[in-house]
Amino acid sequence: MQKERKLVIAGNWKMNKTVAEALDLVQGLKRELAPVKEVDIVVCPPFTALGEVSKQVLDSNIRLGAQNMSEQNGGAYTGEISAGMLKEFSVRYVILGHSERRQFQAESDALVAKKALAAHTAALKPIVCVGETLAEREAGQTEEVVGRQLRGSLAGLNKEQMQETILAYEPVWAIGTGRNATPEQAQEVHAFIRRTLAAIFDGTVAKRVRIQYGGSVKPGNSRELMSQADVDGALVGGASLEVRSFSDIIKNTI
Ligand code: PEP
């Protein structure tokens, strides 16, 4: 598939996989995906598996991501993990503002913005998530909600930092529900996100930023979703937990 921007497909393992299970999964992915050069491949294990998975992916085309990090560099923040700690394991990407953290940990756009800035300061690439709930979509508020999340979560980033940021459009109603956005619905919001980036930053930045779609991506829908002009990859939850499904999602886009 010819794309304007290189696809980036990331697996968000969430709170799944012991270290032994994580090793099984990453070893299988290495075997299946070794020849793939067309797509940037990222896996985001839980913190407890980062060390072991990191050793496995060192000599591979798979890059490591984390699922969250603190906006602080260190100190008395019980239970938190800093960007510097992630760097110790050669982590390159970090998911920020996932809807589950916005919902269950009450993360705000302002906090996500601080985390994004801290990630860039440590040379980590943030994957900043935005997306509306079903009620918001049905009330015709998708653009209002996503626009507000973008302006709030990206506040303070300069143009260079924005270009190195990945966005993930994840409609909340499509996450873990088996009900994906149609390719047309995804494209419509991705195009809106790109227009918003042009307004906040500039047209060059907007053209360069990669925007992933997330929400029930599977082997059967990845090609059609990724073939949309402004869909530059995927953030995959459930289907990233098995070697077969995650590698087929990636291979089907090539
Ligand atoms: C996610 O949590 O980022 C996600 C997209 O989950 P799923 O693929 O399971 O819908």
Boltz pocket constraint, residues with backbone or C-beta under 6 A from the ligand:
constraints:
  - pocket:
      binder: B
      contacts: [[A, 12], [A, 170], [A, 174], [A, 175], [A, 176], [A, 177], [A, 178], [A, 214], [A, 215], [A, 216], [A, 217], [A, 235], [A, 236], [A, 237], [A, 238], [A, 239]]
      max_distance: 6.0
